[in-house]
Amino acid sequence: MYRLAIIDDEFEQVRGIKDFIDWEKYDIQVCGVAYNGRDGLELLTRLSPDIAIIDIQMPYLNGLNLIEEINAAGLHIQMIILSGHDNFEYACKAIQLKANNYLLKPCSVEEILQAVLRAKNLANEDKVKQTMVNDYHSLFQAQKTSLKENLLVSLLEDSLRKPDAFFEDAAQYDIHLTRETCCSAVIRFLDIDSIYETNTLEEFDHLVLSVLAQIRQHIRALSHCEVIYYRDSFVLIASGEESNDLLSLMQTLYSSLCDQYTFDFSAGIGQTVASPLLASVSFHQALTALESGVFLGLEAVTVFEPSMLKDHYQHFYPFKQEQKILSLIEAGDKSLARAYIDDFFQTFEGGLSGDCMFTKKIGITLLSNIFKYCADRNIDFAEINALIYQKFDEINAAKTLATLKEALISTLKDIISAISDHTQVNHLIKAAIDYIHVHYRENINLQTAASELFITPAYLSVLFKQETKENFINYLNDYRLEQSKKLLKDISKKNYQVAYETGFQDEKYFYKLFKKNTGLTPNQYRDSLFVSLKK
């Protein structure tokens, strides 16, 4: 039940509001009354009702000042102002104080009731919101460790949903990375497969937790360093001045772990980057350094060097940006080709590698994946194949990154144009139309047609629109309607039978489309046929 307090220096007004409305009928209880502002403040502070009706002009403390006191105390009360004066300044002040209604005396019973019921609804919304907030805080505290790890993983994967808000979000999760320089390092069991095989899951988890505890012990004096177990690696991220000390810390930590455990470890450290928002770059450098050290049999912390990129470029390949480039082919959109290619190479332009052969290798990988993408979607016809093969040569011959990028941009645009112009499109759309003509009676859609043609629904949708200037579903419905007109000539068939026999799963939807298409209902259309026959 919702609680209502009434504060007014007019006794009859209070009595009328309290007694002339059956509040219990509306799940409301009058929990207290007061006849001046001072007593009203004490009443509201003590009872904290859901709703309060407050007069403006009262002894000791006027209604507006009373509301200010309530707001300052942080009490959540829906407040309705009563005033004997139509005063614009009073009304403005009431709005500023977040009163939810402003009533002029004399008020009818209905006006007061409606104002209180509105306040009751708002109070209910507040309770729901407060419950959600309380639940959130409770769940947040219970899951903070897991949420912290998820945010750090997003940082390492360069997949933050809101990079600009990272440092504000990080503070909530007790992540103490600063906005300054950052460095990442990794430590890994050298023969993790053997450890998996010779230990139970519980034993392995215990080992991981034990190593994590040792690492945290070593970094306990650092204010801006985080550690997480991710992708079979213990990953350290340090920022600020501590990023410059990470190599020394890693060397000490590596020696300590090797001495304490019977297992061998490998370790790598990346370069210092400008901000934790670039931690992914340093992290992948650290992985590259670690794998290079393992390959060379080094028993130390391996420091990343750009020359290592040649054999470990998979750690730096921008798969996310590649997917955006491939999406342009499916969408048939050439307008973003340059922007997406520029974005793809942005990492390498930032100084990740000064090796032109490495950069060409990245470009050739992208071109190969474009070729595979086209082949997988049945668009590997001779014109595109020749175009791509020619671009391989252009990339190999490129003297500058700008030239290489231009070759890829032109390739992307030419492929999109070729897909749009080539007769292969006509074959696909002809096959789609044939599929509609054969299967229109069935419950088919864009998805089922695309499956028959072994292409994606999005790709079919784009091609169908380009070729026919009409959406797939519109063409399907138009064809069904044409077939329904033929069936309507048979007077033995009911309208709903015609709808179902032409593939419409909903009779009302059939009626709506038929009327929109012909301007007539199915019955009117039949009547028009018979009128024509009589003539």
C-alpha positions as CSV (number, residue, x, y, z in Angstrom):
1,M,0.0,0.0,0.0
2,Y,1.2,3.5,-0.9
3,R,1.5,6.1,1.9
4,L,0.2,9.6,1.6
5,A,1.0,12.6,3.8
6,I,-1.0,15.9,3.8
7,I,0.6,19.2,4.9
8,D,-1.7,22.2,4.9
9,D,-2.5,24.9,7.5
10,E,-6.2,24.9,6.5
11,F,-7.9,22.3,8.7
12,E,-10.9,21.9,6.5
13,Q,-8.7,21.4,3.4
14,V,-6.8,18.6,5.2
15,R,-10.0,17.0,6.4
16,G,-11.6,17.1,3.0
17,I,-8.6,15.5,1.3
18,K,-8.3,12.9,4.1
19,D,-11.9,11.9,4.6
20,F,-13.8,12.5,1.3
21,I,-11.8,10.1,-0.8
22,D,-11.8,6.4,-0.3
23,W,-8.1,6.1,-0.5
24,E,-7.9,2.4,0.4
25,K,-9.9,1.7,-2.8
26,Y,-6.8,2.9,-4.6
27,D,-4.3,1.1,-2.5
28,I,-3.3,4.3,-0.7
29,Q,-3.2,5.1,3.0
30,V,-3.1,8.5,4.6
31,C,-0.2,8.0,7.0
32,G,-0.1,11.4,8.6
33,V,-1.1,15.1,8.5
34,A,0.6,18.3,9.6
35,Y,-0.7,21.9,9.8
36,N,2.5,23.9,9.3
37,G,5.8,23.6,7.5
38,R,8.0,22.8,10.5
39,D,5.8,19.9,11.7
40,G,5.5,18.8,8.1
41,L,9.2,18.5,7.7
42,E,9.4,16.4,10.9
43,L,6.6,14.2,9.6
44,L,8.1,13.6,6.2
45,T,11.6,13.0,7.6
46,R,10.2,10.5,10.1
47,L,7.8,8.6,7.9
48,S,9.3,9.1,4.4
49,P,5.9,8.6,2.7
50,D,5.6,7.8,-1.0
51,I,3.4,10.9,-1.8
52,A,3.0,14.3,-0.1
53,I,0.4,17.0,-0.7
54,I,2.0,20.3,0.4
55,D,0.5,23.8,0.6
56,I,2.8,26.7,-0.3
57,Q,1.7,29.3,2.2
58,M,2.2,27.8,5.8
59,P,3.5,29.1,9.1
60,Y,7.2,28.6,10.1
61,L,8.3,27.0,6.8
62,N,6.6,27.5,3.5
63,G,5.9,24.6,1.1
64,L,8.7,25.4,-1.4
65,N,11.3,25.7,1.4
66,L,10.0,22.5,2.8
67,I,10.5,20.7,-0.5
68,E,14.0,22.1,-0.7
69,E,14.7,20.5,2.7
70,I,13.3,17.2,1.6
71,N,15.4,17.2,-1.5
72,A,18.5,18.1,0.4
73,A,17.8,15.1,2.8
74,G,17.8,12.8,-0.2
75,L,14.2,11.6,0.4
76,H,12.4,10.1,-2.6
77,I,8.8,11.5,-2.2
78,Q,6.4,12.4,-5.0
79,M,5.3,15.9,-4.1
80,I,2.1,17.7,-5.1
81,I,2.0,21.5,-4.6
82,L,-1.2,23.3,-3.5
83,S,-1.4,27.0,-3.9
84,G,-4.0,29.6,-3.3
85,H,-2.4,32.0,-5.8
86,D,-1.9,31.7,-9.6
87,N,1.7,32.8,-9.3
88,F,4.0,32.1,-12.2
89,E,7.2,32.3,-10.0
90,Y,5.7,29.7,-7.6
91,A,5.0,27.4,-10.5
92,C,8.5,27.8,-11.9
93,K,10.1,27.1,-8.6
94,A,7.9,24.0,-8.1
95,I,9.2,22.7,-11.4
96,Q,12.8,23.4,-10.4
97,L,12.2,21.5,-7.2
98,K,10.8,18.5,-9.2
99,A,7.3,18.6,-7.8
100,N,5.2,16.4,-10.1
101,N,2.0,18.5,-10.0
102,Y,0.9,22.1,-9.2
103,L,-2.8,22.5,-8.2
104,L,-4.6,25.8,-7.6
105,K,-7.1,26.1,-4.8
106,P,-9.9,25.5,-4.6
107,C,-9.4,22.0,-6.0
108,S,-12.1,19.5,-6.8
109,V,-12.0,16.0,-5.3
110,E,-11.4,14.6,-8.8
111,E,-8.4,16.9,-9.4
112,I,-6.7,15.9,-6.2
113,L,-7.5,12.2,-6.8
114,Q,-6.0,12.3,-10.3
115,A,-2.9,14.1,-9.1
116,V,-2.3,11.6,-6.3
117,L,-2.9,8.6,-8.7
118,R,-0.4,10.1,-11.1
119,A,2.1,10.5,-8.2
120,K,1.4,6.9,-7.2
121,N,2.4,5.7,-10.7
122,L,5.5,7.7,-10.5
123,A,6.3,6.4,-7.1
124,N,5.8,2.9,-8.4
125,E,8.2,3.6,-11.3
126,D,10.8,4.9,-8.7
127,K,10.5,1.8,-6.7
128,V,11.0,-0.4,-9.7
129,K,14.0,1.7,-10.8
130,Q,15.4,1.6,-7.2
131,T,15.0,-2.1,-7.1
132,M,16.9,-2.5,-10.4
133,V,19.6,-0.2,-9.1
134,N,19.9,-2.2,-5.9
135,D,19.9,-5.5,-7.8
136,Y,22.6,-4.1,-10.1
137,H,24.8,-3.0,-7.3
138,S,24.4,-6.3,-5.6
139,L,25.1,-8.3,-8.7
140,F,28.0,-6.0,-9.7
141,Q,29.7,-6.5,-6.4
142,A,29.3,-10.3,-6.7
143,Q,30.5,-10.4,-10.3
144,K,33.1,-7.5,-10.2
145,T,36.1,-9.9,-10.6
146,S,34.6,-11.5,-13.6
147,L,33.5,-8.2,-15.1
148,K,37.0,-6.8,-14.5
149,E,38.5,-9.7,-16.4
150,N,36.1,-9.2,-19.3
151,L,37.0,-5.6,-19.6
152,L,40.7,-6.4,-19.6
153,V,40.1,-9.1,-22.3
154,S,38.3,-6.5,-24.4
155,L,41.3,-4.2,-24.0
156,L,43.7,-6.9,-25.1
157,E,41.5,-7.9,-28.0
158,D,41.0,-4.2,-29.1
159,S,37.2,-4.8,-28.9
160,L,36.2,-2.2,-26.3
161,R,32.6,-1.1,-27.0
162,K,33.3,2.5,-25.8
163,P,37.1,3.2,-25.9
164,D,36.6,6.8,-24.9
165,A,34.9,5.7,-21.7
166,F,37.5,3.1,-20.7
167,F,39.2,5.0,-18.0
168,E,36.0,6.0,-16.3
169,D,34.7,2.4,-16.5
170,A,38.0,1.0,-15.4
171,A,37.8,2.9,-12.1
172,Q,34.5,1.1,-11.2
173,Y,36.2,-2.3,-11.8
174,D,39.3,-1.5,-9.7
175,I,41.5,-1.3,-12.8
176,H,44.2,1.2,-12.0
177,L,45.8,1.8,-15.4
178,T,46.6,5.5,-16.1
179,R,46.2,7.4,-19.4
180,E,50.0,7.4,-19.9
181,T,52.3,5.0,-21.7
182,C,51.6,1.3,-21.4
183,C,53.5,-2.0,-21.8
184,S,52.3,-5.6,-21.9
185,A,54.1,-8.8,-21.1
186,V,53.2,-12.5,-21.1
187,I,54.3,-15.6,-19.3
188,R,53.3,-19.1,-20.3
189,F,53.9,-22.7,-19.3
190,L,56.5,-23.9,-21.9
191,D,54.8,-27.3,-22.4
192,I,51.2,-26.7,-21.5
193,D,49.9,-29.7,-23.5
194,S,52.0,-32.0,-21.3
195,I,50.7,-30.3,-18.2
196,Y,47.1,-30.7,-19.4
197,E,47.7,-34.4,-20.0
198,T,49.3,-35.2,-16.6
199,N,47.0,-33.2,-14.4
200,T,43.3,-33.3,-13.6
201,L,41.3,-30.2,-14.3
202,E,41.2,-29.3,-10.6
203,E,45.0,-29.7,-10.4
204,F,45.6,-27.6,-13.4
205,D,43.3,-24.8,-12.1
206,H,45.1,-25.0,-8.8
207,L,48.4,-24.5,-10.6
208,V,47.1,-21.5,-12.6
209,L,45.7,-19.9,-9.4
210,S,49.0,-20.6,-7.6
211,V,51.0,-18.9,-10.4
212,L,48.6,-16.0,-10.4
213,A,49.0,-15.5,-6.7
214,Q,52.8,-15.5,-7.1
215,I,52.6,-12.9,-9.9
216,R,50.3,-10.7,-7.8
217,Q,52.7,-11.0,-4.9
218,H,55.5,-9.6,-7.1
219,I,53.4,-6.7,-8.4
220,R,51.7,-5.8,-5.1
221,A,53.8,-2.7,-4.7
222,L,52.9,-1.4,-8.2
223,S,49.9,0.9,-8.3
224,H,49.3,0.8,-12.1
225,C,49.8,-2.8,-13.1
226,E,47.2,-5.5,-13.8
227,V,47.4,-9.3,-14.4
228,I,45.0,-11.7,-16.1
229,Y,45.1,-15.3,-17.2
230,Y,44.1,-15.2,-20.9
231,R,44.7,-17.5,-23.9
232,D,46.8,-19.9,-21.8
233,S,49.0,-17.0,-20.8
234,F,49.6,-14.8,-17.7
235,V,49.3,-11.3,-19.1
236,L,50.7,-8.3,-17.3
237,I,49.7,-4.7,-18.3
238,A,51.5,-1.8,-16.8
239,S,51.0,1.9,-17.4
240,G,52.8,5.2,-16.6
241,E,56.3,5.0,-15.1
242,E,55.7,1.4,-14.2
243,S,55.6,0.4,-17.9
244,N,59.3,1.4,-18.1
245,D,60.1,-1.0,-15.2
246,L,58.1,-3.9,-16.5
247,L,61.1,-5.6,-18.2
248,S,63.1,-5.6,-14.9
249,L,60.0,-7.0,-13.1
250,M,59.5,-9.7,-15.7
251,Q,63.1,-10.9,-15.4
252,T,62.8,-11.2,-11.7
253,L,59.4,-12.8,-11.9
254,Y,60.6,-15.3,-14.6
255,S,63.5,-16.4,-12.5
256,S,61.4,-16.8,-9.4
257,L,58.8,-18.9,-11.2
258,C,61.4,-21.1,-12.8
259,D,63.0,-21.7,-9.4
260,Q,59.8,-22.4,-7.6
261,Y,58.1,-24.8,-10.0
262,T,59.2,-27.9,-11.7
263,F,57.6,-26.7,-14.9
264,D,59.5,-24.6,-17.5
265,F,58.2,-21.2,-18.5
266,S,58.5,-18.9,-21.5
267,A,58.1,-15.1,-21.4
268,G,57.9,-12.2,-23.8
269,I,57.5,-8.4,-23.5
270,G,56.1,-6.0,-26.1
271,Q,57.1,-2.4,-26.8
272,T,55.9,0.5,-24.8
273,V,52.8,2.2,-26.5
274,A,51.3,5.6,-26.0
275,S,48.3,4.5,-23.9
276,P,46.5,1.4,-22.4
277,L,44.0,1.8,-25.3
278,L,46.9,0.4,-27.5
279,A,47.6,-2.4,-25.0
280,S,46.5,-4.9,-27.7
281,V,49.5,-3.9,-29.9
282,S,52.0,-4.4,-27.1
283,F,50.2,-7.6,-26.1
284,H,50.5,-9.2,-29.5
285,Q,54.1,-8.0,-29.7
286,A,54.7,-9.8,-26.4
287,L,53.2,-13.0,-27.8
288,T,55.4,-12.7,-30.9
289,A,58.5,-12.3,-28.7
290,L,57.5,-15.3,-26.5
291,E,57.1,-17.5,-29.6
292,S,60.3,-16.4,-31.1
293,G,62.1,-17.1,-27.8
294,V,60.6,-20.6,-27.6
295,F,61.7,-21.3,-31.2
296,L,65.2,-20.2,-30.5
297,G,65.3,-22.1,-27.2
298,L,66.0,-18.9,-25.2
299,E,65.7,-19.3,-21.4
300,A,64.9,-15.7,-20.6
301,V,62.4,-13.0,-21.1
302,T,62.4,-12.3,-24.9
303,V,62.0,-8.6,-25.9
304,F,60.0,-7.9,-29.0
305,E,61.9,-6.7,-32.1
306,P,60.2,-5.7,-35.4
307,S,62.2,-8.3,-37.3
308,M,60.1,-11.0,-35.5
309,L,57.0,-9.9,-37.4
310,K,57.9,-11.9,-40.5
311,D,57.3,-15.2,-38.9
312,H,54.5,-14.2,-36.5
313,Y,52.3,-11.7,-38.4
314,Q,49.2,-13.7,-37.5
315,H,49.2,-11.9,-34.2
316,F,49.0,-8.5,-35.9
317,Y,46.7,-9.3,-38.9
318,P,43.7,-7.0,-38.6
319,F,40.9,-9.6,-39.0
320,K,38.2,-7.2,-37.8
321,Q,39.1,-4.6,-40.4
322,E,39.2,-7.4,-43.1
323,Q,35.7,-8.4,-42.2
324,K,34.5,-4.9,-42.8
325,I,36.2,-4.9,-46.2
326,L,34.5,-8.2,-47.2
327,S,31.2,-6.8,-46.1
328,L,31.4,-4.1,-48.8
329,I,31.5,-6.8,-51.4
330,E,28.3,-8.4,-50.1
331,A,26.6,-5.0,-49.8
332,G,27.8,-3.9,-53.3
333,D,29.0,-0.6,-51.8
334,K,32.1,1.0,-53.3
335,S,31.8,4.3,-51.4
336,L,33.7,3.1,-48.4
337,A,36.5,1.2,-50.1
338,R,39.2,3.8,-49.5
339,A,38.2,4.4,-45.9
340,Y,38.2,0.7,-45.0
341,I,41.5,-0.1,-46.8
342,D,43.1,2.9,-45.0
343,D,41.7,1.6,-41.7
344,F,43.1,-1.9,-42.5
345,F,46.6,-0.6,-42.8
346,Q,46.5,2.0,-40.0
347,T,48.3,-0.3,-37.6
348,F,51.2,-0.8,-39.9
349,E,51.4,2.9,-40.8
350,G,51.8,3.5,-37.0
351,G,55.2,2.1,-37.1
352,L,54.6,-1.6,-36.3
353,S,56.8,-2.6,-39.1
354,G,59.3,-0.8,-41.4
355,D,59.7,-3.9,-43.5
356,C,58.1,-3.4,-46.9
357,M,58.1,-7.2,-47.6
358,F,56.1,-7.8,-44.4
359,T,53.6,-5.1,-45.4
360,K,53.3,-6.6,-48.9
361,K,52.7,-10.0,-47.2
362,I,49.8,-8.5,-45.3
363,G,48.4,-7.0,-48.5
364,I,48.7,-10.3,-50.4
365,T,47.0,-12.1,-47.5
366,L,44.1,-9.6,-47.7
367,L,43.8,-10.1,-51.5
368,S,43.9,-13.9,-51.1
369,N,41.1,-13.7,-48.6
370,I,39.1,-11.5,-50.9
371,F,39.6,-14.1,-53.6
372,K,38.5,-16.9,-51.3
373,Y,35.5,-14.9,-50.2
374,C,34.4,-14.5,-53.8
375,A,35.0,-18.2,-54.6
376,D,32.9,-19.3,-51.6
377,R,30.0,-17.2,-52.9
378,N,30.0,-18.5,-56.4
379,I,31.3,-15.2,-57.8
380,D,34.7,-16.5,-58.9
381,F,34.1,-16.0,-62.7
382,A,37.0,-15.5,-65.1
383,E,36.8,-11.7,-65.1
384,I,37.3,-11.4,-61.4
385,N,39.9,-14.2,-61.3
386,A,42.0,-12.4,-63.9
387,L,41.6,-9.1,-62.1
388,I,42.8,-10.5,-58.7
389,Y,45.7,-12.4,-60.3
390,Q,46.8,-9.1,-61.9
391,K,46.7,-7.3,-58.6
392,F,49.0,-9.9,-57.0
393,D,51.7,-8.7,-59.4
394,E,50.9,-5.0,-58.7
395,I,51.3,-5.6,-54.9
396,N,54.6,-7.3,-55.4
397,A,55.8,-4.5,-57.5
398,A,54.5,-1.7,-55.2
399,K,57.3,0.7,-54.2
400,T,55.3,2.5,-51.5
401,L,52.5,1.7,-49.1
402,A,50.3,4.2,-50.8
403,T,50.8,2.4,-54.2
404,L,49.9,-0.9,-52.5
405,K,46.8,0.6,-51.0
406,E,45.7,2.0,-54.3
407,A,46.0,-1.4,-55.9
408,L,43.7,-2.9,-53.2
409,I,41.2,-0.1,-53.4
410,S,40.9,-0.4,-57.2
411,T,40.6,-4.2,-56.8
412,L,37.8,-3.8,-54.3
413,K,35.9,-1.3,-56.5
414,D,36.4,-3.4,-59.7
415,I,35.1,-6.5,-58.0
416,I,32.0,-4.8,-56.8
417,S,31.4,-3.3,-60.2
418,A,32.0,-6.7,-61.9
419,I,29.5,-8.4,-59.6
420,S,27.0,-5.8,-60.4
421,D,27.5,-5.9,-64.2
422,H,28.4,-9.6,-64.9
423,T,25.9,-12.0,-66.3
424,Q,26.5,-14.3,-63.3
425,V,24.2,-11.9,-61.5
426,N,21.5,-12.6,-64.1
427,H,22.0,-16.3,-63.7
428,L,21.6,-16.1,-59.9
429,I,18.5,-13.9,-60.1
430,K,17.0,-16.0,-62.9
431,A,17.5,-19.0,-60.6
432,A,15.9,-17.1,-57.7
433,I,12.9,-16.2,-59.9
434,D,12.5,-19.8,-61.1
435,Y,12.6,-20.9,-57.5
436,I,9.7,-18.5,-56.7
437,H,7.7,-19.6,-59.7
438,V,8.0,-23.3,-58.6
439,H,7.7,-22.9,-54.9
440,Y,5.5,-19.9,-54.4
441,R,2.7,-22.1,-52.9
442,E,5.1,-23.1,-50.0
443,N,6.2,-21.1,-47.0
444,I,9.3,-19.7,-48.7
445,N,11.3,-16.5,-48.1
446,L,14.6,-14.9,-48.8
447,Q,16.4,-17.3,-46.5
448,T,15.1,-20.4,-48.2
449,A,15.9,-19.1,-51.6
450,A,19.4,-18.1,-50.7
451,S,20.0,-21.6,-49.2
452,E,19.0,-23.1,-52.5
453,L,21.5,-20.9,-54.4
454,F,24.3,-21.4,-51.8
455,I,24.7,-17.7,-51.2
456,T,23.9,-15.5,-48.2
457,P,20.4,-13.9,-47.8
458,A,22.0,-10.4,-47.6
459,Y,23.9,-11.0,-50.9
460,L,20.8,-12.3,-52.7
461,S,18.8,-9.4,-51.4
462,V,21.4,-6.9,-52.9
463,L,21.6,-8.7,-56.2
464,F,17.8,-9.1,-56.5
465,K,17.3,-5.4,-55.9
466,Q,20.0,-4.4,-58.4
467,E,18.7,-6.7,-61.1
468,T,14.9,-6.4,-60.8
469,K,14.7,-3.0,-59.1
470,E,12.3,-4.7,-56.6
471,N,12.7,-6.4,-53.2
472,F,12.6,-10.2,-53.1
473,I,9.5,-10.3,-50.9
474,N,7.6,-7.8,-53.0
475,Y,8.3,-9.8,-56.1
476,L,7.2,-13.0,-54.3
477,N,4.0,-11.4,-53.1
478,D,3.2,-9.9,-56.5
479,Y,3.6,-13.2,-58.2
480,R,1.4,-14.9,-55.6
481,L,-1.3,-12.3,-56.2
482,E,-1.2,-12.8,-59.9
483,Q,-1.7,-16.6,-59.3
484,S,-4.5,-15.8,-56.9
485,K,-6.4,-13.8,-59.6
486,K,-6.4,-16.9,-61.7
487,L,-7.8,-19.0,-58.9
488,L,-10.5,-16.5,-58.0
489,K,-12.1,-17.2,-61.4
490,D,-13.1,-20.6,-59.9
491,I,-16.3,-19.8,-57.9
492,S,-16.1,-23.1,-56.0
493,K,-13.0,-21.9,-54.2
494,K,-13.4,-19.9,-51.0
495,N,-11.2,-16.8,-50.6
496,Y,-9.2,-18.4,-47.7
497,Q,-8.5,-21.4,-49.9
498,V,-7.2,-19.1,-52.6
499,A,-4.9,-17.4,-50.0
500,Y,-3.5,-20.7,-48.7
501,E,-3.1,-22.2,-52.2
502,T,-1.0,-19.3,-53.3
503,G,1.4,-19.4,-50.4
504,F,-0.2,-16.8,-48.0
505,Q,-0.1,-18.1,-44.5
506,D,-2.4,-15.5,-43.2
507,E,-5.8,-14.8,-44.8
508,K,-6.1,-11.3,-43.5
509,Y,-2.7,-10.4,-44.9
510,F,-3.8,-11.8,-48.3
511,Y,-6.9,-9.6,-48.2
512,K,-4.8,-6.5,-47.3
513,L,-2.2,-7.1,-50.0
514,F,-4.9,-7.9,-52.7
515,K,-6.8,-4.7,-51.9
516,K,-3.6,-2.7,-52.0
517,N,-2.5,-4.2,-55.3
518,T,-5.8,-4.1,-57.2
519,G,-7.9,-1.6,-55.4
520,L,-10.5,-4.3,-54.9
521,T,-11.2,-6.9,-52.3
522,P,-11.1,-10.5,-53.5
523,N,-15.0,-10.6,-53.6
524,Q,-15.1,-7.3,-55.5
525,Y,-12.6,-8.7,-58.0
526,R,-14.7,-11.8,-58.6
527,D,-17.8,-9.6,-59.1
528,S,-15.9,-7.5,-61.6
529,L,-15.0,-10.7,-63.6
530,F,-18.6,-11.7,-63.8
531,V,-19.7,-8.2,-64.9
532,S,-17.1,-8.4,-67.7
533,L,-18.5,-11.8,-68.8
534,K,-22.1,-10.5,-68.9
535,K,-21.0,-7.6,-71.1
